[in-house]
Amino acid sequence: MGTLHSQSKEERSRLNFAHYGGTVSGSIRHLLRSETATDHANVDARFSALIDLGTAGYGEFLRLSAAAICPLEQALLEGKVECILPDWEERSRRAALRADLADFGIADPTVAQRPSLGEEAHQFGVLYVLEGSRLGARVLARRLLASPNLLAPRAVRYLRHGEGRPLWQTFLERLESSAAVRRSPTDAIAGARTAFAWFGVNGTARPARTATEIGI
């Protein structure tokens, strides 16, 4: 997940509107970051710790990531996410995750039910979490590739997905220009919390397995 940044007094003052009704005129990004800071920190701590556990930990990291991202992406597809994000196919990371899992001999995780998503503002909240996770992925990829314990160095398709492309910047442009989000900021916050909850609910790691148990 992405790295949290400290906020200036000016930024915090602009966030006061989040607790009132009406249209938002300030930064949506800062609003979502402020309202989900605790969720973000909890997920970051849970997932980043696995990177330091060698091959077994990384395999578990991929499995838990897929358990959250695959159902969230499927729900977005069913909600016609391409209507609000036309380049969605370039952003989807399900295929990259499945390829990485295959390198570890890990089957796609099965999920009993998919998340229920709302309209545009709610979907943008979910997308904020998914797209923002690319920022942290860059840091994790560097840590992972520097590790002498990783036995499957090719399996970084997910963490390096979209590398070199301005996907985060172009997403923010669409987020900030969404009239639906500005009319219903609470829906966007709820969407972001829905996404973080999926990483939390599905982010309870099983005991780390050895490389032999993973099958590499």
Secondary structure by P-SEA (a helix, b strand, c coil): cbbbbbbcaaaaaaaccccccccccccaaaaaaaaaaaaaaaaaaaccccccccaaaaaaaaaaaaacaaaaaaaaaaaccccccccccccccaaaaaaaaaaaccccccccbbbbbbcaaaaaaaaaaaaaaaaaaaaaaaaaaacccccccccccccccccccaaaaaaaaaaaacccccccaaaaaaaaaaaaaaaaaacccccccccccccc
